[in-house]
């Protein structure tokens, strides 16, 4: 029987060796000619193609991540916060040394579609190729043409803030195997063209799911939770569930409300703030009306959600709510009304507001602390604003007033603890 | 004689007073509806003051700054172009203060300019703030720096740019009087640590880096204790010949990051 054991051992070693080879092989299967051919370069200079690419780059909000504060647009350098460390965005301008100047379309496609960089290195999914993979090749080509038309900016990459082991790109092999499904969007023939357009934009370039989903400890997400809302890691805002049906985060919203929020930054149901405000200002307000309607139509089709089980609170919040009501009457009621319905077109309602009743309470807490302007858009060029209360209210008062608005009127959301407010004060704004 | 009954509209039996009470009743019944349609309970004033509540929560409704401490600085009466530039600098991260960076994010240059104009146009009395006890010798040193500078160390007098009365110069050089000691000294310190800057060439960064800690105490204390002139307005544009090249003295329009799409 000894020979059998030897055979098994050899077999096991071969398997291990094969696995090791598979895991650690260089993923750069293709390293073709990297220079752009003359005919390709000429085709990429087509003004109509560039214009379409500019629009699509706006839909994808590429500039938001690929521009640092006060920096040249698309030249990169913004540090994207993740729980594993900050990752700098690269330079997308056609500078040969520091940007995409020497890239050809196949390399760009490989990055956008497969999440693999020019030298074969695996890209961190802070770059949302998990969504962008759904983008069509034609659209990707238009975006590439647009990026090539930009003024080249020489801006070397910033240093990564990732710690070991996350700075090891090989570790992404496992991550990708778990969470990355490569593939262009496949239209659903049973649905309308409008619905398919909306699905394509939401799932692909719009990369809505990158925020509006719960992530696990490894920063991964599963299809079954698509657009069901989640806490944005590191940034610490809650991106609400986007279902407009029963028990959905946007229950009670009409297609027009979705359209209005994306177009102007505010709707009858609420106002965008935090990362969504930037999204509206930089991206969605510039979308064509048809595309916005398509997005609303797709969101309307998201299924109803199971009812949230109301767990009995372990603490008696009667006194806290009483205190919160006083804080509310003094500081909030002038604008948001004693009835919590706000003032149409100016101040958002808090009653039934998806960001007030989201599961964590972090949004309302941070809004009370930070205040700020409604998104500035062409439809709202001189927005009204909310005062920050960070310097005026202590943690106990903030917790009380947030708990109050989460349980007043028709709202039924769990209370917020005083200690969570303190955390909110120290959260970076980016 | 029995009361003469009359029939009103909808067949209502009316007393001899006829239609009048009925009309009055109908009028009062309809009042609440008319009220609800015509005038909401409390209309939101369409004023800039109302719009910029996020600013006035700290800086005061008229930009008067925090009473007593002056922690949130006074904005009232500062040159409009100066304020516009500062808002742009917060947007670009040249000036670092998280709440300010958050609040100006995504605002357009036009709107920032309008806000700056609002605070520049406010006129409220200046407050006096407590100053730390400093020696007469140190105050003297402050006065010398402010009025003559220190040629040996290439430090220009404050006066040479900020105006003969230290009340600033239009359109973009701020006044230095009526500000608390803490504010003045912390601004000079911020220029040294890089948490406050302006577009290059940044003359104040040069000046602040030539000052030592005692200079900063001296000049801030002297400015903070100085009596205020009757006219606190900034001097006319072009009335000083600055000693250093500085972006605020150049005529290009204030820079702000305009959030704009690419294709729309």
Boltz contact constraints between the chains, C-beta under 6 A:
constraints:
  - contact:
      token1: [A, 54]
      token2: [B, 262]
      max_distance: 6.0
  - contact:
      token1: [A, 54]
      token2: [B, 263]
      max_distance: 6.0
  - contact:
      token1: [A, 55]
      token2: [B, 263]
      max_distance: 6.0
  - contact:
      token1: [A, 57]
      token2: [B, 262]
      max_distance: 6.0
  - contact:
      token1: [A, 58]
      token2: [B, 261]
      max_distance: 6.0
  - contact:
      token1: [A, 58]
      token2: [B, 262]
      max_distance: 6.0
  - contact:
      token1: [A, 58]
      token2: [B, 263]
      max_distance: 6.0
  - contact:
      token1: [A, 69]
      token2: [B, 93]
      max_distance: 6.0
  - contact:
      token1: [A, 70]
      token2: [B, 92]
      max_distance: 6.0
  - contact:
      token1: [A, 70]
      token2: [B, 93]
      max_distance: 6.0
  - contact:
      token1: [A, 281]
      token2: [B, 106]
      max_distance: 6.0
  - contact:
      token1: [A, 281]
      token2: [B, 259]
      max_distance: 6.0
  - contact:
      token1: [A, 282]
      token2: [B, 259]
      max_distance: 6.0
  - contact:
      token1: [A, 286]
      token2: [B, 261]
      max_distance: 6.0
  - contact:
      token1: [A, 286]
      token2: [B, 264]
      max_distance: 6.0
  - contact:
      token1: [A, 343]
      token2: [B, 44]
      max_distance: 6.0
  - contact:
      token1: [A, 346]
      token2: [B, 44]
      max_distance: 6.0
  - contact:
      token1: [A, 370]
      token2: [B, 102]
      max_distance: 6.0
  - contact:
      token1: [A, 371]
      token2: [B, 54]
      max_distance: 6.0
  - contact:
      token1: [A, 372]
      token2: [B, 54]
      max_distance: 6.0
  - contact:
      token1: [A, 372]
      token2: [B, 103]
      max_distance: 6.0
  - contact:
      token1: [A, 373]
      token2: [B, 54]
      max_distance: 6.0
  - contact:
      token1: [A, 376]
      token2: [B, 106]
      max_distance: 6.0
  - contact:
      token1: [A, 376]
      token2: [B, 107]
      max_distance: 6.0
  - contact:
      token1: [A, 376]
      token2: [B, 108]
      max_distance: 6.0
  - contact:
      token1: [A, 382]
      token2: [B, 111]
      max_distance: 6.0
  - contact:
      token1: [A, 384]
      token2: [B, 51]
      max_distance: 6.0
  - contact:
      token1: [A, 385]
      token2: [B, 53]
      max_distance: 6.0
  - contact:
      token1: [A, 385]
      token2: [B, 54]
      max_distance: 6.0
  - contact:
      token1: [A, 387]
      token2: [B, 53]
      max_distance: 6.0
  - contact:
      token1: [A, 387]
      token2: [B, 54]
      max_distance: 6.0
  - contact:
      token1: [A, 387]
      token2: [B, 57]
      max_distance: 6.0
  - contact:
      token1: [A, 388]
      token2: [B, 57]
      max_distance: 6.0
  - contact:
      token1: [A, 429]
      token2: [B, 98]
      max_distance: 6.0
  - contact:
      token1: [A, 429]
      token2: [B, 102]
      max_distance: 6.0
